[in-house]
Amino acid sequence: MSMQPQVVAELRSVVGRDHVIDGANDLRIFARDASIEGAMPDAVVLPANSAEVAAVVRLAAKHRVPVVPRGAGTGLSGGAVTIRGGIALQMTRMRRILEIDPVGQTALVEPGVVNQELSLAAASHGLFYAPDPSSQKACTIGGNAAENSGGPHCLYYGVTTNHVLGMEVVFADGSVHWVSGDTPDRIGLDLCGILVGSEGTLCTITKVKVRLLRQPPTVATMLAAFPTVESASHAVSAVIARGIVPAALEMMDQVTVGAVEAHYHAGYPTDAGAVLLVEVDGIAESTRELMSAIREVLAANEGYAMREAKTPAERELLWAGRKGAIGALGRIKPNYYLHDGVVPRTKLPQILSAVGEIGEHYKLPVANVFHAGDGNLHPNILFDLRDHGVLDQVESAGEEMLRAVIEFGGALSGEHGIGLEKSAFMPWVFSPDDLYVMHQVKDVLDPDGIMNPGKVFPDPDRKRARLAGRTGLAIEAKWW
Ligand SMILES: Cc1cc2nc3c(=O)[nH]c(=O)nc-3n(C[C@H](O)[C@H](O)[C@H](O)COP(=O)(O)OP(=O)(O)OC[C@H]3O[C@@H](n4cnc5c(N)ncnc54)[C@H](O)[C@@H]3O)c2cc1C
């Protein structure tokens, strides 16, 4: 059911005529994120500032219309998909870096600022913003805060919540609040801690104050080959067991390396069963010492062809391959379903072999590219949506992989969130009592349930809602 014309007119009176999109073809662009989910919003609204966000949310509350905040739409769990229709609240007009304080080492930004733009701006002060999702060229700081995103360098530096000092947010009644403050210690109840990672279900984030870090004086980056994913996994555990926490410790399997090398020509060894990309940073003496200790550990675990980047350009190319890996996999199949689970690091060999077996059972190619140091695996099921019935197979395979993750003592998500994709699986890990407590928090902050409905919490209507989404995918499939 589309939105009443009167509501659209009221929205236009808040943000201006051009900043409400309600034409069917234009809306289609906002129907998807980077997951396999899809559903059309009734209207896309692009506010310019916090006051406009508050006014839009007040209107939505008055008319009981769902509000789904949206950044760059790179989310991988369907979080920004308007499964119940309503307003896609597109935050990308709010993209100013309001302040960089080089002395206090903080930045105050609007939510639509792209992650990499913040790091580039901070670099001119010798600073950087540590959380670096592989999508950092596109994803927004608001989306990162809403998902509590990670990235290759979060192994050492911590994920988004460790770098957010405070936020300005708009709650479901349209009220605007600052949560937390300027200092690293959050005093009183940790509201910021609740809202970071709330996936648009509790509030709209309109400003974020983040911590910046001083750029390390030296960085060393090394690529190492392994005969198998198992040997590489053992090496990962051995490095950490040696008491070394590298800045980044990433793994790619042979399928991924083949696609990456064909695209980037970064010198990745295509005959290897897996590669590790290892980075350490700090003062020159300590990086040298750490890298030599890491080499020893990797060699003792069948590591070979170890190659350290000699120039910044070489380092950049190694990282371009890793961060562009998901795009490069498009060479193999046009569609992907990227999963995200975490297991204790020591369980990596077992879970990766279980993932391989599930892929073989369903006859679906699976590529693994992931934050190995955190035990955060990303099995990427590759498929062609034009193959009849393949999506059901892909979803079943994905569900089995997640079940295996839980059986190995893991968690449903390492960084991509629960969104729409995994809400039905929440009872696998949370008891009814746990879920009841979460519902109570939701009820206090959003009593009418207008904020991003159908996400995170298990939803009895999910199946029906997803079928509606599926229609969206089928329409698009005709174009490919
Ligand atoms: C190729 C690729 C690589 C990726 N690599 C990583 C990675 O290394 N680590 C990682 O953690 N993720 C990764 N992701 C996932 C994704 O990029 C992150 O989840 C990112 O934080 C989403 O940001 P976005 O701006 O695109 O948000 P969107 O996809 O637009 O939205 C994501 C969620 O945040 C909510 N939201 C967005 N903005 C706001 C706001 N202002 N206020 C309240 N809620 C809001 C939405 O409602 C939704 O629930 C990757 C994705 C891709 C496609």
The ligand as an SDF file (V2000), in Angstrom:
LIG
                    3D

 53 58  0  0  0  0  0  0  0  0999 V2000
   32.1340   -5.0050   -0.2200 C   0  0  0  0  0  0  0  0  0  0  0  0
   31.6960   -4.8310    1.1990 C   0  0  0  0  0  0  0  0  0  0  0  0
   32.6080   -4.9800    2.2210 C   0  0  0  0  0  0  0  0  0  0  0  0
   32.2080   -4.8080    3.5570 C   0  0  0  0  0  0  0  0  0  0  0  0
   33.1460   -4.9230    4.5390 N   0  0  0  0  0  0  0  0  0  0  0  0
   32.7810   -4.7370    5.8300 C   0  0  0  0  0  0  0  0  0  0  0  0
   33.7600   -4.8430    6.8730 C   0  0  0  0  0  0  0  0  0  0  0  0
   34.9510   -5.0830    6.6500 O   0  0  0  0  0  0  0  0  0  0  0  0
   33.3120   -4.6740    8.1410 N   0  0  0  0  0  0  0  0  0  0  0  0
   31.9940   -4.3870    8.4320 C   0  0  0  0  0  0  0  0  0  0  0  0
   31.6570   -4.2560    9.6100 O   0  0  0  0  0  0  0  0  0  0  0  0
   31.0740   -4.2740    7.4650 N   0  0  0  0  0  0  0  0  0  0  0  0
   31.4250   -4.4350    6.1740 C   0  0  0  0  0  0  0  0  0  0  0  0
   30.4820   -4.3100    5.1830 N   0  0  0  0  0  0  0  0  0  0  0  0
   29.0750   -4.0340    5.5530 C   0  0  0  0  0  0  0  0  0  0  0  0
   28.6690   -2.5350    5.5310 C   0  0  0  0  0  0  0  0  0  0  0  0
   29.5070   -1.7850    4.6930 O   0  0  0  0  0  0  0  0  0  0  0  0
   28.6570   -1.9490    6.9390 C   0  0  0  0  0  0  0  0  0  0  0  0
   27.6510   -2.5720    7.7150 O   0  0  0  0  0  0  0  0  0  0  0  0
   28.4330   -0.4230    6.9780 C   0  0  0  0  0  0  0  0  0  0  0  0
   28.5900    0.0640    8.2800 O   0  0  0  0  0  0  0  0  0  0  0  0
   27.0600    0.0090    6.4640 C   0  0  0  0  0  0  0  0  0  0  0  0
   27.0970    1.4000    6.2780 O   0  0  0  0  0  0  0  0  0  0  0  0
   26.0640    2.1150    5.2940 P   0  0  0  0  0  0  0  0  0  0  0  0
   26.3030    3.5770    5.3710 O   0  0  0  0  0  0  0  0  0  0  0  0
   26.1460    1.5240    3.9290 O   0  0  0  0  0  0  0  0  0  0  0  0
   24.6930    1.7360    5.9930 O   0  0  0  0  0  0  0  0  0  0  0  0
   23.3370    1.1540    5.3770 P   0  0  0  0  0  0  0  0  0  0  0  0
   23.5720   -0.1290    4.6630 O   0  0  0  0  0  0  0  0  0  0  0  0
   22.6530    2.2180    4.6270 O   0  0  0  0  0  0  0  0  0  0  0  0
   22.5290    0.8510    6.7170 O   0  0  0  0  0  0  0  0  0  0  0  0
   22.9570   -0.1560    7.5890 C   0  0  0  0  0  0  0  0  0  0  0  0
   22.1040   -0.1390    8.8700 C   0  0  0  0  0  0  0  0  0  0  0  0
   22.3590    1.0510    9.5900 O   0  0  0  0  0  0  0  0  0  0  0  0
   21.1630    1.8080    9.7770 C   0  0  0  0  0  0  0  0  0  0  0  0
   21.5480    3.2190    9.6190 N   0  0  0  0  0  0  0  0  0  0  0  0
   22.2310    3.7960    8.6120 C   0  0  0  0  0  0  0  0  0  0  0  0
   22.4390    5.0980    8.8650 N   0  0  0  0  0  0  0  0  0  0  0  0
   21.8640    5.3530   10.0710 C   0  0  0  0  0  0  0  0  0  0  0  0
   21.7210    6.5170   10.8780 C   0  0  0  0  0  0  0  0  0  0  0  0
   22.2170    7.7070   10.5150 N   0  0  0  0  0  0  0  0  0  0  0  0
   21.0470    6.4010   12.0390 N   0  0  0  0  0  0  0  0  0  0  0  0
   20.5450    5.2200   12.4550 C   0  0  0  0  0  0  0  0  0  0  0  0
   20.6430    4.0890   11.7390 N   0  0  0  0  0  0  0  0  0  0  0  0
   21.2990    4.1580   10.5530 C   0  0  0  0  0  0  0  0  0  0  0  0
   20.2020    1.3040    8.7170 C   0  0  0  0  0  0  0  0  0  0  0  0
   18.8520    1.4600    9.1380 O   0  0  0  0  0  0  0  0  0  0  0  0
   20.6080   -0.1520    8.6180 C   0  0  0  0  0  0  0  0  0  0  0  0
   19.9890   -0.8960    9.6240 O   0  0  0  0  0  0  0  0  0  0  0  0
   30.8550   -4.4900    3.8470 C   0  0  0  0  0  0  0  0  0  0  0  0
   29.9300   -4.3430    2.8050 C   0  0  0  0  0  0  0  0  0  0  0  0
   30.3340   -4.5090    1.4980 C   0  0  0  0  0  0  0  0  0  0  0  0
   29.3160   -4.3400    0.4070 C   0  0  0  0  0  0  0  0  0  0  0  0
  1  2  1  0
  2  3  1  0
  2 52  2  0
  3  4  2  0
  4  5  1  0
  4 50  1  0
  5  6  2  0
  6  7  1  0
  6 13  1  0
  7  8  2  0
  7  9  1  0
  9 10  1  0
 10 11  2  0
 10 12  1  0
 12 13  2  0
 13 14  1  0
 14 15  1  0
 14 50  1  0
 15 16  1  0
 16 17  1  0
 16 18  1  0
 18 19  1  0
 18 20  1  0
 20 21  1  0
 20 22  1  0
 22 23  1  0
 23 24  1  0
 24 25  2  0
 24 26  1  0
 24 27  1  0
 27 28  1  0
 28 29  2  0
 28 30  1  0
 28 31  1  0
 31 32  1  0
 32 33  1  0
 33 34  1  0
 33 48  1  0
 34 35  1  0
 35 36  1  0
 35 46  1  0
 36 37  1  0
 36 45  1  0
 37 38  2  0
 38 39  1  0
 39 40  1  0
 39 45  2  0
 40 41  1  0
 40 42  2  0
 42 43  1  0
 43 44  2  0
 44 45  1  0
 46 47  1  0
 46 48  1  0
 48 49  1  0
 50 51  2  0
 51 52  1  0
 52 53  1  0
M  END
$$$$
